Amino acid sequence: MSETSTFDFNAFIKESKETLLNPKAYFSTMKTSGGWAEPLIKAVIYGAVAGIIAFIWSIVGLSGLKAGMFGGAIGAMALVWSIVGAVIGLFIGAVILLIISSICKGSTDFEANGRVVAASMVIMPINALLAFTAAISSWLGLIISLAVSLYALYIMYHGLVESLKAKPETARIVMYILAALLVLFMLLGMSTRNKMNKYLDNPELKEMLQDLEKQG
């Protein structure tokens, strides 16, 4: 409780900028202990900012998903689930990173891994901010999203090496494998998104929804 009440928002902004622009320097001095309040607050803030941005894009029609009359509702759900997902993702991510750190002979302290994950979540608002590119072009959105995700791995690499003291050579190999998997999943996700957009653009579906709205 005391940690929550002394959370320094100005320091949070400064740390977020440093994590994005100079992750090696940030993680080399980042505290790896002190309780879960700080990483939880970070996750909630990053998730909330990402959710708000996603909500705004959905309202102005730049979400990348052609949701038609449900655009606002989907955007509101994105706001809620972005926060919930960030909190859940913090703990799941900490477990996954702990396993990776163990493979790379780094720290297996759960809180330390959680703090690295929380700091790395700074990429969430950036990803949400650039999501409008998918509304311009599906392929442009894919390329931008992939670039952001690869940069997230770059940040995570420095967290592994600098904060968790993992072996750099092993960490690089693991990151290369994750990057390859990321490209594969991105391509599969692109196929799914295109199918969803075609389904939502179906004239028969739109007509049926309009009829239901009139009946209601």
VEXKEMAR-58009 format. One line per 2 residues: number of its first residue (from 1); their letters; for each residue x negated, y negated, z negated of N, C-alpha, C, CB. Coordinates in Angstrom, 3 decimals, decimal comma. Glycine has a CB too. Layout:
BEGIN
NUM	a	X Y Z X Y Z X Y Z X Y Z | ...;
END
This chain:
BEGIN
1	ms	-0,820 1,203 0,000 0,000 0,000 0,000 -0,851 -1,249 0,000 0,926 -0,008 -1,194 | -1,934 -1,215 -0,799 -2,804 -2,378 -0,870 -3,486 -2,630 0,447 -3,834 -2,208 -1,957;
3	et	-3,806 -1,532 1,173 -4,469 -1,708 2,454 -3,545 -2,370 3,459 -4,954 -0,371 2,990 | -2,259 -1,972 3,445 -1,299 -2,547 4,370 -1,148 -4,037 4,138 0,045 -1,858 4,238;
5	st	-1,106 -4,460 2,845 -0,887 -5,860 2,515 -2,070 -6,729 2,876 -0,584 -6,004 1,056 | -3,269 -6,129 3,027 -4,448 -6,914 3,354 -4,863 -6,727 4,810 -5,595 -6,540 2,436;
7	fd	-3,978 -6,199 5,616 -4,297 -6,007 7,031 -4,582 -7,362 7,680 -3,135 -5,280 7,767 | -5,749 -7,476 8,282 -6,203 -8,731 8,881 -5,862 -8,725 10,369 -7,736 -8,935 8,665;
9	fn	-4,836 -9,502 10,751 -4,396 -9,496 12,145 -5,427 -10,157 13,056 -3,049 -10,206 12,279 | -6,093 -11,191 12,581 -7,123 -11,847 13,385 -8,281 -10,897 13,672 -7,637 -13,104 12,675;
11	af	-8,648 -10,117 12,656 -9,701 -9,122 12,852 -9,246 -8,042 13,827 -10,105 -8,491 11,508 | -7,966 -7,707 13,739 -7,382 -6,712 14,649 -7,500 -7,170 16,107 -5,898 -6,457 14,290;
13	ik	-7,184 -8,434 16,370 -7,292 -8,985 17,721 -8,747 -8,945 18,197 -6,750 -10,435 17,763 | -9,652 -9,348 17,320 -11,074 -9,358 17,663 -11,575 -7,944 17,965 -11,896 -9,978 16,520;
15	es	-11,176 -6,994 17,126 -11,594 -5,602 17,324 -11,015 -5,021 18,608 -11,170 -4,747 16,132 | -9,773 -5,399 18,923 -9,137 -4,909 20,145 -9,903 -5,381 21,383 -7,672 -5,381 20,214;
17	ke	-10,295 -6,662 21,380 -11,064 -7,206 22,498 -12,409 -6,505 22,624 -11,270 -8,714 22,325 | -13,054 -6,282 21,476 -14,372 -5,643 21,502 -14,266 -4,189 21,957 -15,031 -5,715 20,113;
19	tl	-13,205 -3,513 21,538 -13,009 -2,126 21,965 -12,861 -2,036 23,477 -11,778 -1,522 21,280 | -12,136 -2,984 24,052 -11,931 -3,004 25,500 -13,185 -3,398 26,263 -10,813 -3,951 25,849;
21	ln	-13,864 -4,447 25,789 -14,963 -5,029 26,548 -16,327 -4,428 26,213 -15,003 -6,501 26,311 | -16,493 -3,972 24,985 -17,790 -3,423 24,586 -17,588 -2,269 23,601 -18,683 -4,526 23,956;
23	pk	-17,015 -1,167 24,088 -16,685 -0,046 23,187 -17,895 0,552 22,474 -15,995 1,039 23,965 | -19,042 0,554 23,134 -20,235 1,121 22,495 -20,595 0,348 21,233 -21,422 1,118 23,471;
25	ay	-20,582 -0,977 21,321 -20,916 -1,798 20,158 -19,853 -1,670 19,072 -21,074 -3,266 20,570 | -18,588 -1,638 19,477 -17,520 -1,555 18,476 -17,596 -0,256 17,689 -16,153 -1,677 19,144;
27	fs	-17,666 0,869 18,395 -17,642 2,157 17,714 -18,904 2,419 16,898 -17,455 3,261 18,719 | -19,996 1,748 17,240 -21,225 1,939 16,467 -21,114 1,342 15,073 -22,409 1,322 17,197;
29	tm	-20,176 0,408 14,873 -20,003 -0,234 13,565 -18,616 0,018 12,952 -20,234 -1,731 13,697 | -17,768 0,772 13,628 -16,414 0,995 13,147 -16,392 1,835 11,871 -15,587 1,670 14,225;
31	kt	-15,551 1,436 10,917 -15,388 2,222 9,692 -14,669 3,531 10,018 -14,603 1,417 8,616 | -15,150 4,618 9,468 -14,528 5,928 9,720 -13,764 6,434 8,505 -15,589 6,951 10,120;
33	sg	-13,598 5,592 7,500 -12,836 5,977 6,314 -12,137 4,739 5,753 -13,762 6,632 5,236 | -11,254 4,960 4,761 -10,545 3,836 4,165 -9,046 4,032 4,102 -10,844 2,596 4,924;
35	gw	-8,579 5,191 4,545 -7,147 5,467 4,502 -6,482 5,382 5,861 -6,476 4,519 3,565 | -5,259 5,890 5,915 -4,535 5,987 7,184 -3,683 4,765 7,506 -3,663 7,196 7,168;
37	ae	-3,549 3,844 6,575 -2,681 2,690 6,824 -3,144 1,877 8,031 -2,632 1,796 5,592 | -4,432 1,581 8,085 -4,958 0,759 9,181 -4,757 1,396 10,551 -6,429 0,496 8,963;
39	pl	-5,167 2,672 10,758 -4,928 3,282 12,076 -3,447 3,393 12,427 -5,553 4,656 12,123 | -2,598 3,624 11,423 -1,160 3,691 11,676 -0,621 2,341 12,146 -0,419 4,144 10,414;
41	ik	-1,050 1,273 11,490 -0,610 -0,068 11,886 -1,074 -0,376 13,306 -1,148 -1,134 10,901 | -2,310 -0,002 13,608 -2,829 -0,223 14,961 -1,978 0,514 15,996 -4,298 0,236 15,057;
43	av	-1,679 1,774 15,718 -0,879 2,575 16,650 0,492 1,955 16,866 -0,727 4,010 16,133 | 1,128 1,503 15,800 2,461 0,897 15,891 2,400 -0,401 16,706 3,033 0,618 14,472;
45	iy	1,401 -1,232 16,455 1,285 -2,497 17,180 1,042 -2,250 18,670 0,148 -3,351 16,591 | 0,102 -1,374 18,973 -0,178 -1,074 20,384 1,041 -0,470 21,067 -1,375 -0,116 20,505;
47	ga	1,726 0,426 20,362 2,926 1,040 20,928 4,033 0,030 21,141 3,418 2,150 20,032 | 4,212 -0,880 20,179 5,255 -1,903 20,287 4,982 -2,858 21,443 5,366 -2,687 18,981;
49	va	3,739 -3,299 21,564 3,385 -4,221 22,655 3,594 -3,545 24,009 1,914 -4,699 22,514 | 3,145 -2,290 24,117 3,341 -1,541 25,363 4,819 -1,367 25,671 2,662 -0,174 25,278;
51	gi	5,615 -1,078 24,637 7,052 -0,895 24,827 7,747 -2,169 25,252 7,679 -0,382 23,562 | 7,355 -3,298 24,670 7,944 -4,589 25,042 7,638 -4,925 26,498 7,422 -5,708 24,121;
53	ia	6,402 -4,682 26,895 6,017 -4,941 28,288 6,813 -4,057 29,242 4,506 -4,705 28,487 | 6,944 -2,763 28,887 7,718 -1,831 29,721 9,178 -2,275 29,810 7,632 -0,392 29,152;
55	fi	9,718 -2,773 28,691 11,097 -3,253 28,667 11,271 -4,460 29,603 11,507 -3,628 27,226 | 10,326 -5,388 29,555 10,390 -6,570 30,420 10,324 -6,173 31,887 9,251 -7,543 30,088;
57	ws	9,407 -5,265 32,215 9,297 -4,817 33,615 10,587 -4,155 34,090 8,122 -3,837 33,774 | 11,243 -3,398 33,203 12,493 -2,737 33,601 13,601 -3,758 33,843 12,934 -1,729 32,526;
59	iv	13,627 -4,831 33,044 14,651 -5,861 33,192 14,503 -6,604 34,517 14,583 -6,847 32,027 | 13,254 -6,894 34,889 13,009 -7,649 36,131 12,873 -6,738 37,351 11,748 -8,495 35,988;
61	gl	13,038 -5,433 37,125 13,006 -4,487 38,239 11,622 -4,118 38,715 13,760 -5,038 39,371 | 10,632 -4,186 37,832 9,263 -3,856 38,219 8,711 -2,689 37,404 8,363 -5,074 38,053;
63	sg	9,599 -1,797 37,006 9,153 -0,673 36,180 8,517 0,448 36,995 10,318 -0,123 35,395 | 8,738 0,439 38,308 8,193 1,509 39,141 9,147 2,678 39,288 6,893 1,994 38,569;
65	lk	10,124 2,767 38,371 11,157 3,804 38,450 12,453 3,142 38,860 11,321 4,564 37,092 | 13,002 3,546 39,976 14,223 2,934 40,496 15,420 3,463 39,721 14,384 3,214 42,014;
67	ag	15,682 2,812 38,615 16,698 3,333 37,708 18,076 2,732 37,925 16,279 3,096 36,301 | 18,199 1,804 38,875 19,499 1,249 39,214 20,193 0,619 38,034 20,369 2,307 39,791;
69	mf	21,483 0,954 37,831 22,289 0,345 36,781 21,815 0,726 35,380 23,734 0,741 36,951 | 20,960 1,753 35,293 20,464 2,166 33,986 19,115 1,557 33,639 20,363 3,658 33,932;
71	gg	18,653 0,590 34,453 17,334 0,005 34,235 17,140 -0,547 32,843 17,095 -1,074 35,222 | 18,103 -1,351 32,355 17,981 -1,942 31,031 17,974 -0,906 29,935 19,093 -2,911 30,795;
73	ai	18,860 0,094 30,068 18,939 1,149 29,056 17,648 1,952 28,998 20,120 2,079 29,343 | 17,115 2,271 30,173 15,857 3,008 30,219 14,735 2,177 29,617 15,513 3,405 31,660;
75	ga	14,758 0,863 29,884 13,740 -0,020 29,329 13,811 -0,083 27,822 13,878 -1,405 29,903 | 15,041 -0,129 27,276 15,217 -0,169 25,822 14,711 1,124 25,191 16,701 -0,398 25,458;
77	ma	14,984 2,242 25,838 14,501 3,523 25,331 12,980 3,587 25,403 15,122 4,685 26,121 | 12,409 2,975 26,462 10,955 2,944 26,591 10,329 2,196 25,421 10,545 2,293 27,919;
79	lv	10,997 1,132 24,984 10,510 0,349 23,848 10,482 1,192 22,578 11,384 -0,893 23,638 | 11,579 1,906 22,329 11,670 2,736 21,127 10,675 3,888 21,185 13,096 3,279 20,955;
81	ws	10,674 4,595 22,303 9,835 5,782 22,401 8,352 5,454 22,511 10,254 6,602 23,583 | 8,044 4,239 22,944 6,645 3,832 22,994 6,067 3,748 21,588 6,499 2,484 23,713;
83	iv	6,863 3,229 20,649 6,418 3,134 19,257 6,353 4,520 18,623 7,361 2,219 18,445 | 7,445 5,279 18,797 7,487 6,637 18,235 6,364 7,493 18,829 8,868 7,298 18,503;
85	ga	6,202 7,383 20,145 5,165 8,157 20,820 3,766 7,791 20,364 5,271 7,970 22,302 | 3,552 6,504 20,068 2,235 6,064 19,610 1,895 6,671 18,257 2,180 4,539 19,528;
87	vi	2,870 6,712 17,360 2,642 7,282 16,024 2,398 8,788 16,122 3,851 6,995 15,092 | 3,252 9,470 16,887 3,070 10,916 17,068 1,752 11,197 17,775 4,246 11,521 17,869;
89	gl	1,482 10,372 18,801 0,258 10,554 19,570 -0,999 10,348 18,751 0,248 9,620 20,730 | -0,914 9,488 17,733 -2,066 9,245 16,863 -2,507 10,533 16,189 -1,733 8,182 15,805;
91	fi	-1,554 11,263 15,626 -1,899 12,480 14,887 -2,236 13,642 15,822 -0,750 12,875 13,966 | -1,474 13,760 16,915 -1,793 14,816 17,883 -3,151 14,544 18,517 -0,697 14,915 18,975;
93	ga	-3,374 13,276 18,859 -4,655 12,895 19,449 -5,812 13,141 18,502 -4,632 11,441 19,854 | -5,574 12,904 17,200 -6,630 13,131 16,215 -7,013 14,609 16,150 -6,183 12,641 14,831;
95	vi	-6,005 15,481 16,244 -6,271 16,923 16,224 -7,069 17,329 17,462 -4,945 17,723 16,151 | -6,630 16,820 18,634 -7,318 17,169 19,883 -8,749 16,644 19,874 -6,554 16,606 21,099;
97	ll	-8,914 15,388 19,432 -10,256 14,804 19,409 -11,142 15,531 18,406 -10,187 13,306 19,068 | -10,553 15,963 17,291 -11,325 16,718 16,303 -11,881 18,005 16,915 -10,453 17,047 15,076;
99	ii	-11,045 18,667 17,720 -11,501 19,898 18,393 -12,625 19,582 19,366 -10,329 20,586 19,140 | -12,446 18,495 20,142 -13,483 18,091 21,099 -14,759 17,713 20,363 -12,997 16,909 21,968;
101	ss	-14,611 16,960 19,276 -15,774 16,551 18,497 -16,507 17,762 17,935 -15,354 15,615 17,363 | -15,745 18,761 17,505 -16,355 19,979 16,986 -17,162 20,689 18,070 -15,279 20,917 16,427;
103	ic	-16,602 20,738 19,270 -17,312 21,353 20,398 -18,602 20,605 20,698 -16,418 21,384 21,649 | -18,539 19,279 20,532 -19,700 18,435 20,832 -20,605 18,235 19,619 -19,239 17,085 21,350;
105	kg	-20,398 19,031 18,562 -21,212 18,967 17,348 -21,102 17,624 16,634 -22,657 19,241 17,685 | -19,925 17,018 16,705 -19,699 15,752 16,032 -18,911 15,933 14,754 -18,984 14,795 16,946;
107	st	-18,432 14,825 14,182 -17,695 14,858 12,920 -16,364 15,591 13,076 -17,455 13,434 12,408 | -16,039 16,368 12,055 -14,747 17,061 12,029 -13,859 16,496 10,924 -14,948 18,579 11,828;
109	df	-14,174 15,287 10,490 -13,331 14,614 9,510 -12,075 14,098 10,211 -14,099 13,448 8,814 | -10,906 14,518 9,723 -9,651 14,199 10,410 -9,388 12,698 10,468 -8,492 14,892 9,720;
111	ea	-9,646 11,995 9,388 -9,398 10,559 9,390 -10,324 9,831 10,354 -9,563 9,996 7,989 | -11,574 10,219 10,397 -12,520 9,579 11,305 -12,074 9,735 12,751 -13,922 10,164 11,119;
113	ng	-11,615 10,940 13,089 -11,121 11,184 14,451 -9,850 10,384 14,708 -10,857 12,689 14,675 | -8,991 10,282 13,696 -7,770 9,497 13,832 -8,068 8,030 14,069 -6,908 9,653 12,601;
115	rv	-9,074 7,495 13,401 -9,438 6,092 13,577 -9,975 5,819 14,987 -10,480 5,687 12,533 | -10,704 6,775 15,542 -11,182 6,628 16,926 -10,001 6,627 17,894 -12,174 7,767 17,289;
117	va	-9,055 7,528 17,667 -7,866 7,599 18,520 -7,063 6,304 18,427 -6,985 8,803 18,123 | -6,859 5,802 17,204 -6,095 4,572 17,008 -6,748 3,399 17,738 -5,966 4,256 15,512;
119	as	-8,062 3,290 17,640 -8,773 2,207 18,319 -8,644 2,346 19,838 -10,260 2,198 17,908 | -8,699 3,591 20,322 -8,612 3,844 21,762 -7,231 3,538 22,330 -8,968 5,284 22,054;
121	mv	-6,224 3,478 21,461 -4,863 3,168 21,899 -4,725 1,728 22,396 -3,886 3,412 20,761 | -5,780 0,944 22,282 -5,775 -0,413 22,822 -5,471 -0,396 24,319 -7,125 -1,102 22,559;
123	im	-5,689 0,756 24,945 -5,450 0,876 26,380 -3,960 0,934 26,704 -6,146 2,113 26,925 | -3,114 1,232 25,724 -1,670 1,357 25,971 -1,042 0,081 26,529 -0,965 1,738 24,689;
125	pi	-1,259 -1,081 25,905 -0,677 -2,308 26,466 -1,225 -2,647 27,853 -0,931 -3,472 25,528 | -2,492 -2,330 28,082 -3,092 -2,587 29,394 -2,419 -1,739 30,459 -4,605 -2,306 29,367;
127	na	-2,211 -0,472 30,141 -1,547 0,435 31,066 -0,119 -0,027 31,366 -1,534 1,854 30,494 | 0,584 -0,474 30,298 1,955 -0,966 30,474 1,981 -2,250 31,293 2,617 -1,203 29,114;
129	ll	1,011 -3,127 31,070 0,954 -4,399 31,781 0,762 -4,204 33,279 -0,164 -5,256 31,227 | -0,036 -3,209 33,641 -0,347 -2,961 35,052 0,642 -2,001 35,711 -1,753 -2,407 35,180;
131	af	1,641 -1,544 34,950 2,603 -0,572 35,483 3,458 -1,149 36,609 3,505 -0,074 34,371 | 3,551 -2,488 36,688 4,367 -3,103 37,742 3,843 -2,772 39,130 4,413 -4,614 37,559;
133	ta	2,568 -2,389 39,233 1,985 -2,081 40,542 2,680 -0,885 41,192 0,481 -1,801 40,403 | 3,273 -0,012 40,367 3,986 1,151 40,911 5,235 0,723 41,659 4,359 2,128 39,790;
135	ai	5,812 -0,450 41,279 6,993 -0,954 41,980 6,608 -1,549 43,332 7,717 -2,008 41,123 | 5,366 -1,994 43,450 4,871 -2,533 44,721 4,551 -1,400 45,682 3,623 -3,411 44,496;
137	ss	3,839 -0,408 45,154 3,466 0,759 45,957 3,204 1,927 45,025 2,217 0,465 46,841 | 3,795 3,073 45,329 3,600 4,251 44,482 2,127 4,639 44,419 4,434 5,431 45,003;
139	wl	1,454 4,562 45,570 0,043 4,931 45,605 -0,824 3,916 44,883 -0,425 5,077 47,037 | -0,481 2,633 44,999 -1,222 1,608 44,269 -1,047 1,825 42,768 -0,748 0,186 44,677;
141	gl	0,190 2,098 42,358 0,445 2,364 40,946 -0,333 3,570 40,448 1,924 2,577 40,713 | -0,421 4,604 41,291 -1,158 5,809 40,928 -2,634 5,510 40,738 -0,976 6,886 41,989;
143	ii	-3,203 4,752 41,678 -4,636 4,431 41,620 -4,951 3,586 40,385 -5,078 3,685 42,901 | -4,103 2,574 40,127 -4,317 1,716 38,964 -4,185 2,515 37,666 -3,319 0,545 38,972;
145	sl	-3,148 3,340 37,595 -2,934 4,160 36,399 -4,094 5,118 36,171 -1,626 4,944 36,517 | -4,592 5,697 37,258 -5,731 6,608 37,150 -6,967 5,869 36,665 -6,013 7,281 38,500;
147	av	-7,192 4,670 37,201 -8,358 3,875 36,791 -8,289 3,527 35,310 -8,454 2,588 37,628 | -7,099 3,150 34,838 -6,920 2,816 33,420 -7,162 4,047 32,547 -5,500 2,253 33,167;
149	sl	-6,652 5,186 32,976 -6,816 6,418 32,201 -8,285 6,850 32,148 -5,958 7,542 32,804 | -8,985 6,671 33,252 -10,416 7,010 33,268 -11,200 6,074 32,354 -10,977 6,939 34,706;
151	ya	-10,773 4,821 32,303 -11,435 3,881 31,391 -11,144 4,261 29,939 -10,971 2,426 31,672 | -9,955 4,790 29,704 -9,613 5,261 28,361 -10,550 6,401 27,939 -8,136 5,730 28,310;
153	ly	-10,882 7,278 28,882 -11,837 8,345 28,595 -13,223 7,776 28,305 -11,906 9,330 29,767 | -13,567 6,706 29,016 -14,852 6,031 28,800 -14,912 5,476 27,371 -15,059 4,886 29,842;
155	im	-13,809 4,862 26,931 -13,731 4,354 25,559 -13,835 5,505 24,571 -12,419 3,571 25,335 | -13,109 6,578 24,842 -13,117 7,741 23,960 -14,515 8,365 23,873 -12,105 8,783 24,450;
157	yh	-15,238 8,352 24,977 -16,600 8,893 24,987 -17,477 8,153 23,978 -17,214 8,794 26,402 | -17,397 6,826 23,996 -18,207 6,045 23,060 -17,747 6,264 21,624 -18,142 4,554 23,410;
159	gl	-16,443 6,481 21,433 -15,956 6,813 20,099 -16,547 8,123 19,604 -14,437 6,892 20,093 | -16,616 9,097 20,502 -17,197 10,393 20,162 -18,668 10,264 19,788 -17,039 11,363 21,326;
161	ve	-19,412 9,566 20,628 -20,856 9,499 20,459 -21,268 8,550 19,330 -21,501 9,064 21,755 | -20,659 7,373 19,294 -21,092 6,357 18,335 -20,480 6,547 16,949 -20,743 4,985 18,854;
163	sl	-19,176 6,789 16,875 -18,519 6,910 15,568 -18,570 8,327 15,006 -17,078 6,466 15,676 | -18,362 9,311 15,869 -18,286 10,702 15,410 -19,608 11,448 15,551 -17,213 11,436 16,177;
165	ka	-20,607 10,763 16,115 -21,966 11,306 16,227 -22,025 12,620 17,008 -22,546 11,519 14,848 | -21,206 12,710 18,053 -21,237 13,894 18,914 -22,460 13,847 19,831 -19,937 13,995 19,752;
167	kp	-22,858 15,009 20,327 -24,002 15,061 21,244 -23,602 14,429 22,579 -24,491 16,536 21,451 | -24,330 13,424 23,055 -23,958 12,707 24,284 -23,840 13,618 25,504 -24,972 11,629 24,569;
169	et	-24,782 14,570 25,650 -24,769 15,434 26,843 -23,501 16,291 26,872 -26,028 16,342 26,874 | -23,163 16,891 25,754 -21,964 17,730 25,684 -20,706 16,888 25,850 -21,917 18,495 24,351;
171	ar	-20,701 15,715 25,232 -19,542 14,823 25,331 -19,290 14,404 26,769 -19,743 13,584 24,457 | -20,367 14,140 27,519 -20,213 13,749 28,928 -19,585 14,879 29,737 -21,577 13,359 29,534;
173	iv	-20,042 16,098 29,502 -19,493 17,247 30,229 -18,001 17,394 29,950 -20,238 18,541 29,842 | -17,632 17,264 28,685 -16,217 17,374 28,311 -15,403 16,264 28,974 -16,053 17,311 26,772;
175	my	-15,938 15,046 29,006 -15,229 13,925 29,623 -15,060 14,141 31,131 -15,980 12,609 29,358 | -16,069 14,709 31,776 -15,960 14,998 33,217 -14,853 16,013 33,481 -17,305 15,526 33,771;
177	il	-14,764 17,016 32,627 -13,713 18,033 32,769 -12,337 17,394 32,571 -13,924 19,190 31,749 | -12,220 16,559 31,542 -10,947 15,881 31,279 -10,569 14,940 32,417 -11,023 15,102 29,965;
179	aa	-11,569 14,296 33,005 -11,306 13,390 34,132 -10,759 14,165 35,328 -12,593 12,633 34,532 | -11,339 15,351 35,594 -10,864 16,187 36,696 -9,426 16,639 36,456 -11,780 17,407 36,877;
181	ll	-9,135 17,041 35,220 -7,767 17,445 34,871 -6,808 16,263 34,996 -7,719 18,019 33,437 | -7,290 15,092 34,644 -6,468 13,884 34,717 -6,051 13,598 36,152 -7,226 12,682 34,140;
183	vl	-6,982 13,728 37,072 -6,669 13,512 38,488 -5,619 14,506 38,962 -7,938 13,631 39,350 | -5,773 15,764 38,559 -4,817 16,804 38,950 -3,425 16,496 38,417 -5,280 18,175 38,445;
185	fm	-3,324 16,142 37,139 -2,025 15,853 36,532 -1,399 14,588 37,114 -2,171 15,712 35,021 | -2,231 13,625 37,492 -1,729 12,403 38,102 -1,051 12,716 39,436 -2,870 11,391 38,300;
187	ll	-1,667 13,583 40,215 -1,098 13,953 41,514 0,219 14,695 41,331 -2,089 14,819 42,313 | 0,273 15,588 40,333 1,513 16,306 40,048 2,594 15,337 39,566 1,271 17,406 38,995;
189	gm	2,187 14,367 38,750 3,132 13,374 38,253 3,677 12,499 39,364 2,477 12,514 37,203 | 2,849 12,201 40,346 3,283 11,396 41,480 4,368 12,114 42,267 2,099 11,068 42,389;
191	st	4,195 13,407 42,434 5,193 14,200 43,144 6,513 14,204 42,392 4,698 15,633 43,345 | 6,450 14,354 41,071 7,664 14,354 40,242 8,369 13,005 40,293 7,320 14,706 38,790;
193	rn	7,598 11,918 40,230 8,189 10,578 40,263 8,901 10,321 41,578 7,119 9,517 40,039 | 8,297 10,742 42,679 8,929 10,543 43,984 10,249 11,297 44,076 7,990 10,993 45,105;
195	km	10,278 12,500 43,533 11,522 13,276 43,537 12,587 12,600 42,680 11,268 14,705 43,031 | 12,191 12,043 41,537 13,129 11,355 40,659 13,698 10,109 41,327 12,449 10,980 39,347;
197	nk	12,835 9,348 41,998 13,299 8,139 42,685 14,270 8,476 43,817 12,105 7,353 43,238 | 13,990 9,549 44,532 14,895 9,974 45,605 16,245 10,392 45,034 14,277 11,134 46,409;
199	yl	16,202 11,054 43,889 17,449 11,487 43,245 18,271 10,286 42,790 17,147 12,405 42,045 | 17,618 9,279 42,198 18,322 8,096 41,718 18,817 7,216 42,858 17,422 7,295 40,809;
201	dn	18,182 7,352 44,036 18,589 6,571 45,205 19,666 7,277 46,028 17,382 6,283 46,082 | 20,074 8,452 45,595 21,071 9,225 46,329 22,393 8,461 46,380 21,272 10,612 45,678;
203	pe	22,892 8,122 47,578 24,146 7,355 47,710 25,331 8,032 47,025 24,472 7,144 49,179 | 25,388 9,361 47,101 26,496 10,091 46,483 26,463 9,940 44,964 26,442 11,581 46,871;
205	lk	25,268 9,964 44,387 25,138 9,792 42,947 25,572 8,391 42,537 23,694 10,056 42,500 | 25,142 7,378 43,293 25,518 5,995 42,985 27,028 5,802 43,075 24,808 5,023 43,937;
207	em	27,640 6,404 44,105 29,084 6,285 44,278 29,826 6,953 43,131 29,516 6,896 45,612 | 29,318 8,108 42,694 29,946 8,820 41,589 29,850 8,014 40,293 29,299 10,196 41,408;
209	lq	28,699 7,385 40,049 28,514 6,570 38,854 29,414 5,335 38,873 27,054 6,151 38,725 | 29,588 4,762 40,069 30,467 3,598 40,192 31,910 3,973 39,920 30,343 2,976 41,578;
211	dl	32,320 5,153 40,394 33,687 5,636 40,157 33,911 5,869 38,658 33,953 6,948 40,956 | 32,901 6,440 38,002 33,021 6,684 36,568 33,115 5,382 35,791 31,839 7,503 36,070;
213	ek	32,370 4,380 36,262 32,398 3,084 35,600 33,782 2,423 35,752 31,296 2,169 36,177 | 34,386 2,553 36,924 35,709 1,977 37,154 36,757 2,684 36,307 36,083 2,062 38,639;
215	qg	36,627 4,008 36,194 37,585 4,770 35,399 37,475 4,433 33,922 37,377 6,261 35,607 | 36,232 4,124 33,489 36,015 3,776 32,083 36,562 2,396 31,776 34,527 3,838 31,736;
END
